[in-house]
């Protein structure tokens, strides 16, 4: 059962009042999705929506992201300037062709907001507008982080490197992520590991090319590559603790040019997911050792490398408890659902949480009458959301900011 944590302000009602503006911005962004670190149209729309509000805008130098800082009108218990909290919304889309049939569907070929970042940006705008209207009542500072490049481009890391978190250093950070596979308005999360680290593994196995009819005169790298893939899966199954898991999936194998030619090399690529730095480092070492060792045993060589991805998304227990308790105020007794286990997807809000205690939670956006279990999931060309739920997302952002500025994570 979820406990209810009282807030001074009825943020649920305020979120509902702002819903038309939030929906309008979400639809405008949805129609013109942008991929990667540079999303100028999306940034322009977000800044236009924020125009006239008492915010300090600071731009990222390496992306089109920005932070908007709201300094409250009264001091807090933490000191003369009060506490500082960060709220984040990501802005970028995915390289996919939309098939929703919505009247505001993407007009950009090969790009779609299939992960809900349009809704994240719109909800963060709604929260900024609501909190700006109550500036004089706020006991501290709020940093609204509008971030591109979440989908594999390390946007948060770039913005942190640009120094944007040092302008008004946050003491806590929060983010929301929509989920079409959770009931509308239900917040879903857990303390500790929420999402996995996301490294990319690569190997080039080199043998000796030759005629396919005379393999004894060549050194065929293809069966060697197959042996490496099998050995990697065996290592995960037999050497990695089930309580501290890893997923290592080889997703690409490239080799050869004809049916009668043994190629000289095979290229492998895949993803490595873990929930702790201990297992992450152990699996990185195992990948190099297994690929290189098996290749050498068969007379081949293996050049291996790992492209470092996102860290584990680690939720602070106190911050998670705050989100859980506020969910009861915003969405009622069943407003919170605790995830039984982490998801092995990744999220670059992990860079923020590596530096600042905080938490991320999912908010269910399954449309009324739909079955959350069978709805098109995130990263699907037919993914849609119940836009009305964004009012609750606005309310959660606002309630988190108000509560943290007043009481911290105590």
C-alpha positions as CSV (number, residue, x, y, z in Angstrom):
1,X,0.0,0.0,0.0
2,X,1.2,3.5,-0.8
3,X,1.2,6.1,1.9
4,X,0.1,9.6,1.1
5,X,2.4,12.5,1.6
6,X,0.7,15.9,2.0
7,X,1.9,18.8,-0.2
8,X,1.2,22.5,0.4
9,X,-0.1,22.9,-3.1
10,X,-2.7,21.0,-5.1
11,X,-0.4,20.2,-7.9
12,X,-2.8,17.6,-9.4
13,X,-5.3,20.4,-10.1
14,X,-2.6,22.7,-11.4
15,X,-1.3,20.0,-13.8
16,X,-4.8,19.4,-15.1
17,X,-5.3,23.2,-15.7
18,X,-2.0,23.3,-17.7
19,X,-2.8,20.1,-19.7
20,X,-3.9,21.9,-22.9
21,X,-0.6,23.8,-23.1
22,X,1.4,20.7,-22.4
23,X,-0.5,18.7,-25.0
24,X,0.0,21.4,-27.6
25,X,3.8,21.5,-27.0
26,X,4.0,17.7,-27.0
27,X,2.2,17.5,-30.4
28,X,4.3,20.2,-32.0
29,X,7.5,18.4,-30.9
30,X,6.1,15.0,-31.9
31,X,5.4,16.2,-35.5
32,X,9.0,17.3,-36.0
33,X,11.2,14.8,-34.3
34,X,15.0,15.2,-34.2
35,X,17.7,12.6,-33.5
36,X,20.9,13.0,-31.6
37,X,22.7,15.7,-29.7
38,X,21.5,18.6,-32.0
39,X,17.8,19.1,-31.9
40,X,17.4,22.8,-32.9
41,X,13.7,22.7,-33.7
42,X,12.8,21.0,-30.5
43,X,15.0,23.4,-28.5
44,X,13.4,26.3,-30.2
45,X,9.9,25.1,-29.4
46,X,10.8,24.5,-25.8
47,X,12.4,27.9,-25.4
48,X,9.4,29.6,-27.0
49,X,7.1,27.9,-24.6
50,X,9.2,29.1,-21.7
51,X,9.5,32.6,-23.0
52,X,8.5,35.3,-20.5
53,X,8.9,33.1,-17.4
54,X,11.4,34.2,-14.7
55,X,14.1,31.7,-15.7
56,X,17.8,32.0,-16.3
57,X,18.6,30.1,-19.6
58,X,22.1,28.6,-20.0
59,X,22.9,26.8,-23.2
60,X,25.0,23.7,-23.7
61,X,28.1,24.3,-25.9
62,X,28.3,20.8,-27.2
63,X,24.6,20.1,-27.7
64,X,21.4,22.0,-28.3
65,X,20.3,21.3,-24.7
66,X,19.9,23.9,-22.0
67,X,19.1,24.4,-18.4
68,X,16.5,26.9,-17.2
69,X,17.0,28.0,-13.6
70,X,14.3,29.2,-11.3
71,X,15.5,30.9,-8.1
72,X,12.8,30.9,-5.4
73,X,11.7,33.9,-3.5
74,X,12.2,32.8,0.0
75,X,15.1,31.2,1.8
76,X,15.0,27.6,3.1
77,X,16.3,25.7,6.1
78,X,19.5,24.7,4.2
79,X,20.9,28.2,4.1
80,X,20.3,31.7,2.7
81,X,19.8,30.4,-0.8
82,X,17.9,27.3,0.2
83,X,18.3,23.9,-1.4
84,X,18.7,23.2,-5.1
85,X,16.9,20.4,-7.1
86,X,17.1,19.3,-10.7
87,X,14.3,18.1,-12.9
88,X,15.2,16.6,-16.2
89,X,13.3,16.0,-19.5
90,X,15.0,14.5,-22.6
91,X,14.2,15.9,-26.1
92,X,15.6,13.6,-28.9
93,X,13.8,11.0,-31.0
94,X,14.6,7.7,-32.6
95,X,15.6,6.8,-36.2
96,X,12.3,5.0,-37.0
97,X,9.4,5.5,-39.4
98,X,6.2,6.3,-37.5
99,X,3.1,4.1,-38.1
100,X,0.6,5.4,-35.6
101,X,-1.7,7.2,-38.0
102,X,-2.0,10.1,-35.6
103,X,-3.0,13.5,-37.0
104,X,0.2,15.0,-35.6
105,X,2.4,12.1,-36.6
106,X,6.0,12.7,-37.6
107,X,6.5,14.6,-40.9
108,X,10.3,13.9,-40.7
109,X,11.2,10.8,-42.8
110,X,12.8,8.1,-40.7
111,X,12.4,9.8,-37.3
112,X,9.8,9.3,-34.6
113,X,9.2,10.0,-30.9
114,X,8.8,6.3,-30.1
115,X,10.3,6.6,-26.6
116,X,8.1,9.5,-25.3
117,X,10.7,12.2,-25.1
118,X,8.2,14.6,-26.6
119,X,6.0,14.0,-23.5
120,X,9.0,14.3,-21.2
121,X,9.9,17.7,-22.5
122,X,6.3,18.9,-22.5
123,X,5.7,17.7,-18.9
124,X,8.9,19.5,-17.8
125,X,7.7,22.7,-19.5
126,X,4.4,22.4,-17.7
127,X,6.2,22.0,-14.4
128,X,8.4,25.0,-15.1
129,X,5.3,27.1,-15.9
130,X,3.5,26.0,-12.7
131,X,6.5,26.5,-10.4
132,X,7.3,29.9,-11.9
133,X,3.8,31.0,-11.0
134,X,4.6,30.2,-7.4
135,X,8.2,31.5,-7.4
136,X,7.8,33.7,-4.3
137,X,6.7,30.6,-2.3
138,X,9.7,28.5,-3.2
139,X,12.4,28.0,-0.7
140,X,15.3,27.3,-3.0
141,X,16.4,26.8,-6.6
142,X,15.0,24.5,-9.3
143,X,17.1,23.5,-12.4
144,X,15.1,22.4,-15.4
145,X,17.4,20.3,-17.6
146,X,16.2,20.1,-21.2
147,X,18.5,17.4,-22.7
148,X,19.0,16.0,-26.2
149,X,21.0,12.9,-27.1
150,X,19.6,10.4,-24.7
151,X,19.2,7.7,-27.2
152,X,22.8,6.5,-27.2
153,X,24.4,9.8,-27.7
154,X,25.4,10.6,-24.1
155,X,23.6,13.9,-24.0
156,X,23.6,14.1,-20.2
157,X,27.4,13.4,-20.0
158,X,28.0,16.2,-22.6
159,X,25.9,18.7,-20.7
160,X,27.6,17.8,-17.4
161,X,31.0,18.3,-19.1
162,X,29.8,21.7,-20.3
163,X,29.5,22.7,-16.7
164,X,25.7,23.2,-16.7
165,X,25.2,21.4,-13.4
166,X,27.8,23.7,-11.7
167,X,25.9,26.9,-12.4
168,X,23.4,26.0,-9.6
169,X,24.7,22.7,-8.2
170,X,21.8,20.4,-7.5
171,X,21.6,18.4,-4.2
172,X,19.0,16.0,-5.7
173,X,17.7,15.1,-9.2
174,X,14.6,13.5,-10.5
175,X,13.3,12.4,-13.9
176,X,10.2,10.7,-15.3
177,X,9.9,8.3,-18.2
178,X,6.6,7.3,-19.8
179,X,5.6,3.7,-20.2
180,X,2.8,2.5,-22.5
181,X,2.9,-0.9,-20.7
182,X,1.9,0.4,-17.3
183,X,-1.7,1.5,-16.3
184,X,-2.4,5.2,-16.9
185,X,-1.2,7.4,-14.1
186,X,0.6,4.7,-12.1
187,X,4.2,5.5,-11.2
188,X,6.6,2.6,-11.4
189,X,10.0,2.4,-9.8
190,X,12.4,0.8,-7.3
191,X,15.3,1.8,-5.1
192,X,18.8,0.8,-6.1
193,X,19.5,-0.4,-9.7
194,X,16.6,0.6,-12.0
195,X,18.3,0.2,-15.4
196,X,21.5,-1.4,-16.6
197,X,24.8,-0.2,-17.9
198,X,25.1,-0.3,-21.7
199,X,28.5,-1.1,-23.2
200,X,29.1,-2.1,-26.8
201,X,31.5,-5.0,-27.4
202,X,33.4,-5.4,-30.7
203,X,35.8,-8.0,-32.0
204,X,37.6,-8.7,-35.3
205,X,38.7,-12.3,-35.7
206,X,41.4,-12.7,-38.3
207,X,42.4,-15.9,-39.9
208,X,43.6,-16.8,-43.4
209,X,41.3,-16.6,-46.4
210,X,41.1,-19.3,-49.1
211,X,39.0,-21.5,-51.2
212,X,35.9,-22.9,-49.5
213,X,36.6,-26.3,-51.0
214,X,40.0,-26.5,-49.4
215,X,39.6,-25.3,-45.8
216,X,42.8,-27.1,-44.8
217,X,44.8,-24.6,-46.7
218,X,43.1,-21.7,-45.0
219,X,42.4,-20.7,-41.4
220,X,38.6,-20.2,-41.3
221,X,37.6,-17.5,-38.8
222,X,33.9,-18.2,-39.1
223,X,33.7,-21.3,-36.9
224,X,36.1,-19.5,-34.5
225,X,33.7,-16.6,-34.3
226,X,30.9,-19.1,-33.6
227,X,32.9,-20.7,-30.8
228,X,33.5,-17.3,-29.3
229,X,29.8,-16.5,-29.3
230,X,28.9,-19.8,-27.7
231,X,31.7,-19.4,-25.1
232,X,30.5,-16.0,-24.1
233,X,27.0,-17.3,-23.5
234,X,28.4,-20.2,-21.5
235,X,30.4,-17.7,-19.4
236,X,27.3,-15.7,-18.5
237,X,25.4,-18.8,-17.6
238,X,28.0,-20.5,-15.5
239,X,30.3,-17.7,-14.1
240,X,28.0,-14.7,-13.4
241,X,26.1,-14.7,-10.2
242,X,22.3,-14.7,-10.7
243,X,22.0,-12.1,-8.0
244,X,24.3,-9.7,-9.9
245,X,23.4,-10.5,-13.5
246,X,24.8,-9.7,-16.9
247,X,23.4,-9.9,-20.4
248,X,25.8,-10.2,-23.3
249,X,24.1,-10.4,-26.7
250,X,26.0,-10.6,-30.0
251,X,23.8,-8.8,-32.4
252,X,25.9,-8.5,-35.5
253,X,28.2,-11.0,-37.4
254,X,29.7,-9.8,-40.6
255,X,31.9,-11.9,-42.9
256,X,32.4,-13.2,-46.4
257,X,31.7,-12.2,-50.0
258,X,30.8,-15.4,-51.8
259,X,29.7,-19.0,-51.3
260,X,33.0,-20.4,-52.3
261,X,35.4,-18.1,-50.4
262,X,36.6,-18.5,-46.9
263,X,36.9,-14.9,-45.6
264,X,40.0,-13.6,-43.9
265,X,38.2,-12.0,-41.0
266,X,34.9,-11.9,-39.1
267,X,33.5,-8.9,-37.3
268,X,31.3,-9.3,-34.2
269,X,29.3,-6.7,-32.4
270,X,27.0,-6.8,-29.4
271,X,25.8,-5.3,-26.2
272,X,26.9,-5.9,-22.6
273,X,24.4,-5.0,-19.8
274,X,25.1,-5.2,-16.1
275,X,23.6,-3.9,-12.8
276,X,26.9,-3.3,-10.9
277,X,30.3,-1.9,-11.6
278,X,31.8,-5.2,-10.2
279,X,30.1,-7.4,-12.7
280,X,30.6,-4.8,-15.5
281,X,34.4,-4.8,-15.0
282,X,34.5,-8.6,-14.7
283,X,32.5,-9.1,-17.9
284,X,34.6,-6.6,-19.8
285,X,37.7,-8.6,-18.9
286,X,36.0,-11.9,-19.7
287,X,35.0,-10.6,-23.2
288,X,38.6,-9.8,-24.0
289,X,40.0,-13.0,-22.6
290,X,37.5,-15.3,-24.2
291,X,37.6,-13.8,-27.7
292,X,41.4,-13.5,-27.8
293,X,42.0,-16.9,-26.1
294,X,39.7,-18.9,-28.4
295,X,41.0,-17.1,-31.5
296,X,44.6,-18.0,-30.5
297,X,43.7,-21.6,-29.8
298,X,42.5,-21.9,-33.4
299,X,45.4,-20.1,-35.0
300,X,43.6,-16.8,-35.4
301,X,44.0,-13.4,-33.8
302,X,41.2,-11.3,-32.2
303,X,41.3,-7.5,-31.9
304,X,38.8,-6.6,-29.2
305,X,37.4,-3.3,-27.9
306,X,34.6,-2.0,-25.8
307,X,32.8,1.3,-26.3
308,X,31.8,2.5,-22.9
309,X,28.0,3.1,-22.6
310,X,25.8,4.5,-19.9
311,X,26.4,3.6,-16.2
312,X,23.9,1.8,-14.1
313,X,20.9,4.0,-13.3
314,X,21.0,3.9,-9.6
315,X,18.1,5.2,-7.6
316,X,18.8,6.6,-4.1
317,X,16.5,4.9,-1.6
318,X,15.4,8.2,0.0
319,X,14.6,9.8,-3.3
320,X,12.7,6.7,-4.4
321,X,10.7,6.8,-1.2
322,X,9.8,10.4,-1.8
323,X,8.5,9.6,-5.3
324,X,6.6,6.6,-4.0
325,X,4.9,8.6,-1.2
326,X,4.0,11.5,-3.6
327,X,2.5,9.1,-6.0
328,X,-0.2,8.4,-3.4
329,X,-1.1,12.1,-3.3
330,X,-1.2,12.4,-7.1
331,X,-2.6,9.1,-8.3
332,X,-4.3,7.6,-5.2
333,X,-3.8,4.5,-3.2
334,X,-2.7,2.5,-6.2
335,X,-0.6,5.2,-7.6
336,X,2.7,3.5,-7.1
337,X,4.0,0.1,-8.2
338,X,7.4,-1.3,-7.1
339,X,9.3,-3.0,-9.9
340,X,10.2,-6.6,-8.7
341,X,13.6,-6.4,-10.6
342,X,15.6,-3.9,-12.6
343,X,15.2,-3.6,-16.4
344,X,18.2,-4.3,-18.6
345,X,17.6,-1.3,-20.7
346,X,19.8,1.8,-20.2
347,X,19.3,5.5,-19.6
348,X,21.8,8.4,-19.6
349,X,20.1,10.1,-16.6
350,X,22.5,7.6,-14.9
351,X,25.2,10.2,-15.5
352,X,23.3,12.7,-13.3
353,X,22.5,10.1,-10.7
354,X,26.2,9.1,-10.5
355,X,27.0,12.7,-9.3
356,X,23.8,13.6,-7.5
357,X,21.4,11.5,-5.3
358,X,18.0,11.2,-6.9
359,X,15.6,8.8,-8.7
360,X,13.8,8.1,-11.9
361,X,10.4,6.5,-12.2
362,X,8.2,5.4,-15.0
363,X,4.7,6.8,-15.4
364,X,2.1,4.6,-17.0
365,X,0.4,6.1,-20.2
366,X,-1.6,3.1,-21.4
367,X,-4.7,4.5,-23.2
368,X,-8.1,4.0,-21.6
369,X,-9.5,0.6,-22.6
370,X,-6.2,-0.8,-23.8
371,X,-4.3,-3.7,-22.3
372,X,-0.9,-2.4,-21.0
373,X,0.5,-5.9,-21.4
374,X,-0.1,-5.9,-25.1
375,X,0.3,-2.3,-26.1
376,X,3.0,-1.4,-28.5
377,X,6.1,-0.9,-26.3
378,X,8.7,1.8,-26.3
379,X,10.8,1.9,-29.5
380,X,7.9,0.6,-31.5
381,X,6.6,2.3,-34.6
382,X,3.0,2.2,-33.3
383,X,3.7,3.4,-29.8
384,X,1.1,5.9,-28.5
385,X,0.3,7.5,-25.1
386,X,-2.7,8.7,-23.2
387,X,-1.9,12.4,-23.2
388,X,-4.2,13.2,-20.3
389,X,-1.7,11.4,-18.0
390,X,0.9,14.2,-18.6
391,X,-1.1,16.3,-16.1
392,X,0.0,13.8,-13.4
393,X,3.6,14.0,-14.7
394,X,3.5,17.8,-14.3
395,X,2.1,17.3,-10.8
396,X,4.9,14.9,-9.8
397,X,7.6,17.2,-11.0
398,X,6.2,20.1,-9.1
399,X,5.5,18.1,-5.9
400,X,9.0,16.7,-5.9
401,X,10.5,20.2,-6.3
402,X,8.3,21.7,-3.6
403,X,8.8,18.8,-1.1
404,X,12.6,18.6,-1.6
405,X,13.1,22.4,-1.3
406,X,11.1,22.3,2.0
407,X,12.5,19.1,3.6
408,X,15.3,17.6,1.5
409,X,15.5,13.8,1.3
410,X,14.8,13.4,5.0
